[in-house]
Amino acid sequence: MEYDIILATQSEIRRNLLKNTGIRFKAIKSDFDEAQLQDALNGKICSLKDAQDLVMKLSFEKAKNISGRYSKDLIIGCDQTLYFKKRILNKPVNYEESFEQLKGLSGENHKLITATTCVMESKQIWSYISVQDMQMRTLSDEYIKNYIKEIGDKVLNILGAYEIEGKGINLFESIGDDLFSIQGISILQLTKFLRKAGYIE
């Protein structure tokens, strides 16, 4: 039996990562409003488990939102957050905030948390969470300003204001061991599940 697969995202990076596997799917943006869940921890001290639970919940809700309309399809939901000094960092809202985030992360280690979830008929049938250790180089204010200027508006759509698949790799001393998860979707683990469960060959 052939299943229709939907990726619940508007992220071009996630779409390309899944497309490169050869899996046939369509991408649909989820209408789930993340704000209420995010606001519960935004700016507050929290544990790593709290951050992981939030990301997992968001990835599920994004997929479930679409599953209500496409109940017979397999929906893949993803979410990601940055955990630094017992707080969650969201995407910067402007250039000033992107500068402050990068300045704060400079020379420091943080964790990038990625959740990937599969939903069928509004029920979670598989999930995986990745926690990657990210060590940023010590960056001067001038370097940060030049970097932000170079990548432009993209800086506002990226956690931590870095573009790991592009120029942002230059910000790091070292990154975790799962580049796919760092880019936003745990491809290796996802394809392993889809193959084992019979959704793909």
MDAnalysis code that builds the backbone (N, CA, C; Angstrom):
import MDAnalysis as mda
import numpy as np

u = mda.Universe.empty(603, n_residues=201, atom_resindex=np.repeat(np.arange(201), 3), trajectory=True)
u.add_TopologyAttr("name", ["N", "CA", "C"] * 201)
u.add_TopologyAttr("resid", np.arange(1, 202))
u.add_TopologyAttr("resname", ["MET", "GLU", "TYR", "ASP", "ILE", "ILE", "LEU", "ALA", "THR", "GLN", "SER", "GLU", "ILE", "ARG", "ARG", "ASN", "LEU", "LEU", "LYS", "ASN", "THR", "GLY", "ILE", "ARG", "PHE", "LYS", "ALA", "ILE", "LYS", "SER", "ASP", "PHE", "ASP", "GLU", "ALA", "GLN", "LEU", "GLN", "ASP", "ALA", "LEU", "ASN", "GLY", "LYS", "ILE", "CYS", "SER", "LEU", "LYS", "ASP", "ALA", "GLN", "ASP", "LEU", "VAL", "MET", "LYS", "LEU", "SER", "PHE", "GLU", "LYS", "ALA", "LYS", "ASN", "ILE", "SER", "GLY", "ARG", "TYR", "SER", "LYS", "ASP", "LEU", "ILE", "ILE", "GLY", "CYS", "ASP", "GLN", "THR", "LEU", "TYR", "PHE", "LYS", "LYS", "ARG", "ILE", "LEU", "ASN", "LYS", "PRO", "VAL", "ASN", "TYR", "GLU", "GLU", "SER", "PHE", "GLU", "GLN", "LEU", "LYS", "GLY", "LEU", "SER", "GLY", "GLU", "ASN", "HIS", "LYS", "LEU", "ILE", "THR", "ALA", "THR", "THR", "CYS", "VAL", "MET", "GLU", "SER", "LYS", "GLN", "ILE", "TRP", "SER", "TYR", "ILE", "SER", "VAL", "GLN", "ASP", "MET", "GLN", "MET", "ARG", "THR", "LEU", "SER", "ASP", "GLU", "TYR", "ILE", "LYS", "ASN", "TYR", "ILE", "LYS", "GLU", "ILE", "GLY", "ASP", "LYS", "VAL", "LEU", "ASN", "ILE", "LEU", "GLY", "ALA", "TYR", "GLU", "ILE", "GLU", "GLY", "LYS", "GLY", "ILE", "ASN", "LEU", "PHE", "GLU", "SER", "ILE", "GLY", "ASP", "ASP", "LEU", "PHE", "SER", "ILE", "GLN", "GLY", "ILE", "SER", "ILE", "LEU", "GLN", "LEU", "THR", "LYS", "PHE", "LEU", "ARG", "LYS", "ALA", "GLY", "TYR", "ILE", "GLU"])
u.atoms.positions = np.array([
    [0.848, -1.203, 0.000],
    [0.000, 0.000, 0.000],
    [0.876, 1.243, 0.000],
    [0.540, 2.196, -0.846],
    [1.307, 3.435, -0.916],
    [0.620, 4.511, -0.083],
    [1.418, 5.179, 0.740],
    [0.886, 6.208, 1.624],
    [1.276, 7.582, 1.115],
    [0.376, 8.551, 1.282],
    [0.730, 9.937, 1.007],
    [1.403, 10.502, 2.250],
    [2.491, 11.194, 2.025],
    [3.271, 11.767, 3.117],
    [3.245, 13.280, 2.999],
    [2.974, 13.944, 4.119],
    [2.947, 15.400, 4.158],
    [3.962, 15.897, 5.180],
    [4.770, 16.851, 4.783],
    [5.699, 17.504, 5.698],
    [5.069, 18.819, 6.135],
    [4.828, 18.930, 7.436],
    [4.128, 20.106, 7.973],
    [5.117, 21.238, 8.212],
    [5.481, 21.927, 7.142],
    [6.481, 22.986, 7.292],
    [6.420, 23.974, 6.141],
    [6.940, 25.173, 6.391],
    [7.194, 26.119, 5.308],
    [8.693, 26.298, 5.128],
    [9.491, 25.553, 5.901],
    [10.947, 25.671, 5.858],
    [11.520, 25.071, 4.578],
    [12.200, 25.887, 3.808],
    [12.820, 25.412, 2.572],
    [13.929, 24.409, 2.881],
    [14.648, 24.630, 3.977],
    [15.738, 23.722, 4.350],
    [15.196, 22.332, 4.647],
    [14.140, 22.245, 5.461],
    [13.546, 20.941, 5.780],
    [12.985, 20.275, 4.527],
    [12.341, 21.053, 3.676],
    [11.796, 20.487, 2.433],
    [12.909, 19.892, 1.582],
    [14.008, 20.614, 1.455],
    [15.117, 20.134, 0.631],
    [15.770, 18.889, 1.227],
    [15.912, 18.851, 2.551],
    [16.520, 17.684, 3.190],
    [15.682, 16.431, 2.929],
    [14.360, 16.554, 3.045],
    [13.501, 15.396, 2.796],
    [13.450, 15.058, 1.308],
    [13.427, 16.078, 0.472],
    [13.409, 15.869, -0.988],
    [14.645, 15.098, -1.441],
    [15.785, 15.397, -0.845],
    [17.043, 14.748, -1.240],
    [17.068, 13.256, -0.942],
    [16.161, 12.779, -0.081],
    [16.098, 11.348, 0.214],
    [15.412, 10.570, -0.907],
    [14.701, 11.284, -1.774],
    [13.936, 10.628, -2.829],
    [12.514, 10.284, -2.414],
    [12.158, 10.577, -1.171],
    [10.791, 10.313, -0.693],
    [9.818, 11.279, -1.376],
    [8.705, 10.742, -1.847],
    [7.683, 11.586, -2.459],
    [6.775, 12.129, -1.355],
    [6.615, 13.419, -1.328],
    [5.799, 14.049, -0.291],
    [5.332, 15.405, -0.789],
    [4.404, 15.982, -0.048],
    [4.042, 17.375, -0.295],
    [4.223, 18.144, 1.006],
    [4.539, 19.406, 0.893],
    [4.754, 20.258, 2.067],
    [3.569, 21.190, 2.238],
    [3.026, 21.230, 3.436],
    [1.906, 22.106, 3.761],
    [2.224, 22.821, 5.069],
    [2.072, 24.113, 5.074],
    [2.315, 24.882, 6.298],
    [1.218, 24.599, 7.313],
    [1.636, 24.316, 8.535],
    [0.663, 24.103, 9.617],
    [0.121, 25.439, 10.102],
    [-1.163, 25.452, 10.426],
    [-1.789, 26.671, 10.943],
    [-1.766, 26.726, 12.472],
    [-1.079, 25.775, 13.093],
    [-1.059, 25.746, 14.559],
    [-0.357, 26.997, 15.099],
    [-0.998, 27.644, 16.062],
    [-0.443, 28.849, 16.690],
    [0.503, 28.435, 17.829],
    [1.797, 28.641, 17.610],
    [2.809, 28.205, 18.573],
    [2.925, 29.121, 19.784],
    [2.401, 30.317, 19.674],
    [2.679, 31.365, 20.661],
    [2.341, 30.967, 22.099],
    [1.183, 30.346, 22.293],
    [0.757, 30.042, 23.655],
    [1.722, 29.075, 24.341],
    [2.140, 28.043, 23.623],
    [3.081, 27.081, 24.195],
    [4.450, 27.711, 24.415],
    [4.891, 28.489, 23.428],
    [6.210, 29.119, 23.539],
    [6.256, 30.135, 24.675],
    [5.183, 30.888, 24.825],
    [5.154, 31.947, 25.839],
    [5.253, 31.398, 27.263],
    [4.850, 30.146, 27.439],
    [4.883, 29.546, 28.775],
    [6.301, 29.475, 29.329],
    [7.298, 29.343, 28.433],
    [8.692, 29.246, 28.879],
    [9.564, 30.404, 28.400],
    [9.039, 31.242, 27.544],
    [9.832, 32.309, 26.949],
    [10.446, 33.229, 28.006],
    [11.768, 33.295, 28.023],
    [12.470, 34.182, 28.940],
    [12.571, 33.671, 30.362],
    [12.016, 32.488, 30.631],
    [12.004, 31.953, 31.992],
    [13.067, 30.869, 32.169],
    [13.560, 30.732, 33.394],
    [14.489, 29.652, 33.693],
    [13.736, 28.326, 33.593],
    [14.342, 27.360, 32.905],
    [13.702, 26.054, 32.756],
    [14.764, 24.977, 32.638],
    [14.364, 23.743, 32.776],
    [15.294, 22.627, 32.670],
    [15.426, 22.194, 31.208],
    [16.453, 21.399, 30.937],
    [16.619, 20.844, 29.590],
    [15.413, 19.983, 29.230],
    [14.892, 19.236, 30.189],
    [13.712, 18.410, 29.923],
    [12.500, 19.270, 29.581],
    [12.342, 20.393, 30.255],
    [11.243, 21.310, 29.927],
    [11.346, 21.750, 28.468],
    [12.563, 22.098, 28.048],
    [12.786, 22.547, 26.671],
    [12.507, 21.417, 25.683],
    [12.936, 20.196, 26.021],
    [12.684, 19.050, 25.150],
    [11.188, 18.761, 25.044],
    [10.498, 18.820, 26.172],
    [9.047, 18.568, 26.169],
    [8.307, 19.592, 25.311],
    [8.746, 20.841, 25.387],
    [8.115, 21.897, 24.587],
    [8.291, 21.635, 23.093],
    [9.509, 21.315, 22.695],
    [9.791, 21.084, 21.282],
    [9.011, 19.867, 20.768],
    [8.967, 18.817, 21.570],
    [8.224, 17.623, 21.173],
    [6.736, 17.937, 21.020],
    [6.192, 18.694, 21.957],
    [4.779, 19.070, 21.896],
    [4.486, 19.914, 20.653],
    [5.368, 20.854, 20.354],
    [5.170, 21.712, 19.189],
    [5.232, 20.912, 17.888],
    [6.165, 19.993, 17.785],
    [6.275, 19.184, 16.564],
    [5.015, 18.335, 16.374],
    [4.482, 17.809, 17.483],
    [3.251, 17.016, 17.413],
    [2.058, 17.869, 17.012],
    [1.899, 19.017, 17.653],
    [0.739, 19.869, 17.384],
    [0.744, 20.390, 15.949],
    [1.919, 20.692, 15.419],
    [2.011, 21.145, 14.019],
    [1.492, 20.061, 13.077],
    [1.911, 18.815, 13.335],
    [1.477, 17.707, 12.488],
    [0.001, 17.392, 12.704],
    [-0.428, 17.397, 13.947],
    [-1.825, 17.089, 14.268],
    [-2.771, 18.093, 13.603],
    [-2.364, 19.349, 13.544],
    [-3.168, 20.394, 12.923],
    [-3.504, 20.051, 11.469],
    [-2.545, 19.476, 10.785],
    [-2.752, 19.098, 9.384],
    [-3.462, 17.751, 9.283],
    [-3.173, 16.858, 10.225],
    [-3.783, 15.527, 10.205],
    [-5.305, 15.603, 10.287],
    [-5.824, 16.615, 10.934],
    [-7.268, 16.786, 11.010],
    [-7.916, 16.943, 9.644],
    [-7.152, 17.497, 8.697],
    [-7.665, 17.711, 7.334],
    [-7.266, 16.585, 6.374],
    [-6.192, 15.875, 6.711],
    [-5.680, 14.802, 5.855],
    [-5.510, 13.554, 6.720],
    [-6.621, 13.017, 7.202],
    [-6.587, 11.975, 8.234],
    [-5.955, 10.665, 7.765],
    [-5.974, 10.398, 6.467],
    [-5.423, 9.134, 5.969],
    [-3.952, 9.244, 5.561],
    [-3.397, 10.437, 5.665],
    [-2.009, 10.648, 5.272],
    [-1.086, 10.611, 6.486],
    [0.181, 10.332, 6.234],
    [1.199, 10.383, 7.277],
    [1.742, 11.804, 7.323],
    [1.670, 12.437, 8.476],
    [2.113, 13.822, 8.623],
    [3.403, 13.860, 9.434],
    [4.395, 14.574, 8.937],
    [5.661, 14.736, 9.640],
    [5.736, 16.166, 10.173],
    [5.874, 16.290, 11.480],
    [6.008, 17.601, 12.112],
    [7.400, 17.763, 12.705],
    [7.927, 18.968, 12.650],
    [9.266, 19.243, 13.196],
    [9.243, 20.544, 13.989],
    [10.082, 20.597, 14.999],
    [10.283, 21.860, 15.704],
    [11.682, 21.863, 16.299],
    [12.128, 23.042, 16.647],
    [13.510, 23.210, 17.093],
    [13.597, 24.378, 18.064],
    [14.453, 24.244, 19.055],
    [14.709, 25.365, 19.944],
    [16.153, 25.347, 20.398],
    [16.581, 26.484, 20.895],
    [17.948, 26.653, 21.359],
    [17.911, 26.837, 22.870],
    [18.686, 26.013, 23.570],
    [18.707, 26.028, 25.034],
    [20.066, 26.540, 25.502],
    [20.032, 27.671, 26.221],
    [21.288, 28.335, 26.605],
    [21.151, 28.939, 28.004],
    [22.036, 28.520, 28.892],
    [22.055, 29.026, 30.272],
    [20.676, 28.942, 30.925],
    [20.075, 27.744, 30.792],
    [18.793, 27.411, 31.428],
    [17.616, 28.232, 30.911],
    [17.772, 28.771, 29.702],
    [16.667, 29.506, 29.074],
    [16.559, 29.108, 27.606],
    [15.354, 29.308, 27.077],
    [15.111, 29.056, 25.659],
    [15.285, 30.353, 24.883],
    [16.006, 30.275, 23.769],
    [16.132, 31.425, 22.877],
    [15.265, 31.186, 21.651],
    [14.366, 32.101, 21.358],
    [13.557, 32.026, 20.144],
    [14.237, 32.777, 19.008],
    [13.619, 32.716, 17.837],
    [14.177, 33.450, 16.697],
    [14.191, 34.948, 17.009],
    [15.254, 35.657, 16.617],
    [15.304, 37.106, 16.882],
    [14.216, 37.837, 16.109],
    [13.675, 38.886, 16.721],
    [12.591, 39.632, 16.078],
    [13.104, 40.789, 15.232],
    [14.370, 41.184, 15.431],
    [14.949, 42.267, 14.648],
    [16.470, 42.122, 14.640],
    [17.139, 43.004, 13.913],
    [18.600, 42.917, 13.785],
    [19.297, 43.148, 15.121],
    [18.734, 44.031, 15.929],
    [19.343, 44.316, 17.231],
    [19.338, 43.067, 18.115],
    [18.218, 42.354, 18.094],
    [18.128, 41.138, 18.907],
    [19.028, 40.038, 18.362],
    [19.151, 39.961, 17.039],
    [20.052, 38.966, 16.459],
    [21.492, 39.238, 16.879],
    [21.865, 40.511, 16.928],
    [23.214, 40.873, 17.389],
    [23.409, 40.462, 18.851],
    [22.420, 40.768, 19.692],
    [22.529, 40.441, 21.116],
    [22.591, 38.933, 21.342],
    [21.816, 38.172, 20.552],
    [21.859, 36.716, 20.699],
    [23.237, 36.177, 20.341],
    [23.783, 36.626, 19.220],
    [25.095, 36.141, 18.795],
    [26.196, 36.585, 19.754],
    [26.074, 37.782, 20.254],
    [27.051, 38.278, 21.221],
    [27.008, 37.433, 22.501],
    [25.803, 37.059, 22.924],
    [25.660, 36.230, 24.113],
    [26.183, 34.818, 23.914],
    [25.981, 34.270, 22.723],
    [26.415, 32.904, 22.418],
    [27.913, 32.813, 22.122],
    [28.511, 33.947, 21.785],
    [29.936, 33.996, 21.424],
    [30.820, 33.369, 22.505],
    [31.648, 32.409, 22.100],
    [32.577, 31.764, 23.019],
    [31.928, 30.775, 23.972],
    [30.628, 30.524, 23.796],
    [29.872, 29.683, 24.733],
    [29.357, 28.403, 24.062],
    [28.974, 27.453, 24.915],
    [28.342, 26.222, 24.448],
    [26.827, 26.315, 24.672],
    [26.063, 25.894, 23.687],
    [24.616, 25.810, 23.868],
    [24.108, 24.512, 23.258],
    [22.863, 24.188, 23.532],
    [22.273, 22.964, 23.004],
    [21.173, 23.315, 22.006],
    [21.205, 22.638, 20.877],
    [20.184, 22.806, 19.850],
    [19.296, 21.560, 19.889],
    [18.017, 21.764, 20.184],
    [17.087, 20.646, 20.371],
    [16.149, 20.574, 19.169],
    [16.062, 19.389, 18.565],
    [15.217, 19.187, 17.390],
    [14.287, 18.006, 17.630],
    [13.003, 18.213, 17.404],
    [12.019, 17.134, 17.518],
    [11.421, 16.853, 16.152],
    [11.302, 15.564, 15.825],
    [10.662, 15.118, 14.588],
    [9.593, 14.108, 14.979],
    [8.371, 14.327, 14.513],
    [7.224, 13.516, 14.942],
    [6.396, 13.090, 13.731],
    [5.920, 11.849, 13.760],
    [5.001, 11.366, 12.722],
    [3.623, 11.150, 13.333],
    [2.620, 11.634, 12.623],
    [1.229, 11.566, 13.092],
    [0.359, 10.934, 12.016],
    [-0.508, 10.046, 12.433],
    [-1.493, 9.439, 11.539],
    [-2.838, 9.473, 12.251],
    [-3.858, 9.983, 11.562],
    [-5.207, 10.097, 12.139],
    [-5.171, 10.818, 13.491],
    [-4.391, 11.898, 13.531],
    [-4.255, 12.776, 14.705],
    [-3.587, 12.111, 15.909],
    [-2.970, 10.945, 15.699],
    [-2.274, 10.261, 16.787],
    [-0.776, 10.169, 16.471],
    [0.028, 10.371, 17.494],
    [1.474, 10.255, 17.323],
    [1.846, 8.780, 17.182],
    [2.540, 8.437, 16.098],
    [2.948, 7.046, 15.899],
    [4.463, 6.882, 16.000],
    [5.187, 7.987, 16.005],
    [6.648, 7.919, 16.156],
    [7.163, 9.311, 16.471],
    [8.232, 9.369, 17.249],
    [8.884, 10.659, 17.503],
    [10.347, 10.433, 17.851],
    [11.128, 11.457, 17.632],
    [12.559, 11.390, 17.944],
    [13.009, 12.789, 18.350],
    [13.839, 12.826, 19.383],
    [14.372, 14.121, 19.805],
    [15.890, 14.073, 19.774],
    [16.480, 15.109, 19.218],
    [17.934, 15.237, 19.102],
    [18.395, 16.424, 19.929],
    [19.456, 16.218, 20.712],
    [20.068, 17.309, 21.468],
    [21.533, 17.395, 21.044],
    [21.886, 18.494, 20.411],
    [23.228, 18.657, 19.860],
    [23.992, 19.751, 20.602],
    [25.243, 19.443, 20.970],
    [26.107, 20.429, 21.624],
    [26.788, 21.305, 20.581],
    [26.629, 22.612, 20.726],
    [27.149, 23.575, 19.756],
    [28.111, 24.543, 20.461],
    [29.347, 24.555, 20.023],
    [30.349, 25.435, 20.630],
    [30.691, 26.567, 19.658],
    [30.325, 27.787, 20.042],
    [30.573, 28.926, 19.162],
    [31.948, 29.528, 19.425],
    [32.557, 30.020, 18.372],
    [33.834, 30.725, 18.502],
    [33.623, 32.034, 19.246],
    [34.699, 32.602, 19.742],
    [34.629, 33.939, 20.320],
    [34.634, 34.940, 19.171],
    [33.585, 35.737, 19.099],
    [33.377, 36.636, 17.960],
    [33.451, 38.088, 18.416],
    [34.092, 38.915, 17.614],
    [34.125, 40.343, 17.915],
    [32.810, 40.982, 17.491],
    [32.524, 42.142, 18.060],
    [31.299, 42.862, 17.680],
    [31.300, 43.168, 16.189],
    [32.465, 43.531, 15.665],
    [32.565, 43.868, 14.238],
    [32.268, 42.652, 13.376],
    [32.789, 41.512, 13.776],
    [32.546, 40.273, 13.015],
    [31.048, 39.960, 12.997],
    [30.402, 40.072, 14.153],
    [28.970, 39.781, 14.236],
    [28.176, 40.737, 13.345],
    [28.510, 42.017, 13.392],
    [27.793, 43.004, 12.568],
    [27.963, 42.705, 11.085],
    [29.175, 42.342, 10.676],
    [29.434, 42.031, 9.266],
    [28.697, 40.765, 8.838],
    [28.659, 39.791, 9.730],
    [27.953, 38.538, 9.430],
    [26.462, 38.808, 9.222],
    [25.865, 39.581, 10.123],
    [24.436, 39.902, 10.015],
    [24.158, 40.670, 8.716],
    [25.042, 41.579, 8.395],
    [24.880, 42.362, 7.163],
    [24.941, 41.456, 5.936],
    [25.831, 40.465, 5.962],
    [26.003, 39.566, 4.819],
    [24.779, 38.681, 4.590],
    [24.208, 38.113, 5.664],
    [23.102, 37.189, 5.426],
    [21.736, 37.883, 5.431],
    [21.701, 39.140, 5.863],
    [20.483, 39.939, 5.726],
    [19.295, 39.400, 6.496],
    [18.116, 39.452, 5.854],
    [16.870, 39.096, 6.532],
    [16.805, 37.634, 6.977],
    [17.644, 36.786, 6.390],
    [17.643, 35.378, 6.792],
    [17.934, 35.224, 8.273],
    [18.655, 36.192, 8.839],
    [19.032, 36.122, 10.253],
    [17.796, 36.129, 11.166],
    [16.686, 36.657, 10.670],
    [15.463, 36.761, 11.469],
    [14.644, 35.475, 11.452],
    [15.013, 34.534, 10.604],
    [14.262, 33.285, 10.486],
    [15.030, 32.086, 11.013],
    [16.104, 32.356, 11.758],
    [16.991, 31.280, 12.193],
    [17.202, 31.334, 13.700],
    [17.066, 30.195, 14.353],
    [17.357, 30.124, 15.777],
    [18.807, 30.522, 16.040],
    [18.993, 31.356, 17.051],
    [20.346, 31.779, 17.380],
    [20.961, 32.703, 16.352],
    [20.186, 33.053, 15.326],
    [20.626, 33.962, 14.260],
    [21.773, 33.400, 13.450],
    [21.952, 32.063, 13.464],
    [23.016, 31.498, 12.624],
    [22.458, 30.558, 11.563],
    [23.116, 30.560, 10.432],
    [22.706, 29.789, 9.255],
    [23.731, 28.667, 9.073],
    [23.498, 27.537, 9.739],
    [24.510, 26.487, 9.812],
    [24.844, 25.883, 8.456],
    [23.860, 25.883, 7.528],
    [24.108, 25.298, 6.211],
    [24.796, 26.289, 5.263],
    [25.039, 27.502, 5.747],
    [25.709, 28.510, 4.931],
    [26.850, 29.157, 5.696],
    [26.889, 30.476, 5.665],
    [27.971, 31.218, 6.302],
    [28.039, 31.015, 7.820],
    [26.921, 30.607, 8.404],
    [26.881, 30.429, 9.852],
    [27.825, 29.368, 10.379],
    [28.250, 28.443, 9.523],
    [29.186, 27.414, 9.978],
    [30.490, 28.049, 10.457],
    [30.803, 29.238, 9.934],
    [32.031, 29.933, 10.326],
    [31.979, 30.489, 11.749],
    [30.811, 30.454, 12.362],
    [30.673, 30.966, 13.723],
    [31.113, 29.948, 14.773],
    [31.362, 28.705, 14.356],
    [31.522, 27.621, 15.322],
    [32.924, 27.036, 15.417],
    [33.269, 26.675, 16.659],
    [34.460, 25.866, 16.907],
    [34.136, 24.400, 16.624],
    [32.953, 23.969, 17.075],
    [32.513, 22.593, 16.858],
    [30.995, 22.544, 16.924],
    [30.442, 21.530, 16.267],
    [28.995, 21.316, 16.299],
    [28.732, 19.855, 16.652],
    [27.484, 19.509, 16.889],
    [27.128, 18.139, 17.239],
    [27.398, 17.162, 16.107],
    [27.004, 15.905, 16.319],
    [27.343, 14.851, 15.360],
    [26.223, 14.517, 14.376],
    [25.129, 15.276, 14.382],
    [24.001, 14.984, 13.493],
    [23.619, 16.261, 12.746],
    [24.254, 16.449, 11.596],
    [24.050, 17.687, 10.832],
    [22.610, 17.845, 10.365],
    [21.960, 16.735, 10.006],
    [20.567, 16.818, 9.563],
    [19.681, 17.382, 10.669],
    [19.851, 16.865, 11.886],
    [19.054, 17.368, 13.007],
    [19.365, 18.833, 13.278],
    [20.626, 19.192, 13.181],
    [21.021, 20.586, 13.396],
    [20.324, 21.496, 12.385],
    [20.128, 20.995, 11.176],
    [19.467, 21.789, 10.142],
    [17.944, 21.774, 10.276],
    [17.417, 20.914, 11.168],
    [15.983, 21.044, 11.454],
    [15.113, 19.816, 11.336],
    [15.676, 18.678, 10.868],
    [14.867, 17.459, 10.768],
    [15.791, 16.254, 10.886],
    [15.422, 15.295, 11.730],
    [16.284, 14.128, 11.974],
    [16.070, 13.092, 10.877],
    [16.674, 13.339, 9.723],
    [16.453, 12.547, 8.516],
    [16.830, 11.074, 8.679],
    [17.990, 10.794, 9.244],
    [18.430, 9.400, 9.359],
    [17.454, 8.574, 10.190],
    [17.057, 9.112, 11.327],
    [16.139, 8.397, 12.204],
    [14.740, 8.296, 11.586],
    [14.321, 9.365, 10.905],
    [13.006, 9.380, 10.260],
    [12.925, 8.340, 9.149],
    [13.905, 8.307, 8.265],
    [13.858, 7.348, 7.153],
    [13.941, 5.904, 7.665],
    [14.688, 5.697, 8.743],
    [14.764, 4.361, 9.343],
    [13.382, 3.921, 9.820],
    [12.659, 4.823, 10.477],
    [11.298, 4.492, 10.928],
    [10.371, 4.240, 9.750],
    [10.390, 5.139, 8.766],
    [9.481, 5.011, 7.629],
    [9.710, 3.701, 6.872],
    [10.973, 3.305, 6.769],
    [11.302, 2.052, 6.071],
    [10.831, 0.845, 6.884],
    [11.119, 0.851, 8.182],
    [10.756, -0.270, 9.055],
    [9.242, -0.429, 9.142],
    [8.525, 0.702, 9.141],
    [7.067, 0.662, 9.269],
    [6.361, 0.417, 7.938],
    [7.124, 0.400, 6.847],
    [6.539, 0.077, 5.544],
    [5.988, 1.249, 4.763],
    [6.287, 2.466, 5.202],
    [5.805, 3.647, 4.488],
    [6.640, 3.944, 3.250],
    [7.916, 3.524, 3.278],
    [8.795, 3.658, 2.115],
    [9.575, 2.348, 1.976],
    [10.224, 2.159, 0.842],
    [11.010, 0.937, 0.617],
    [12.441, 1.128, 1.105],
])
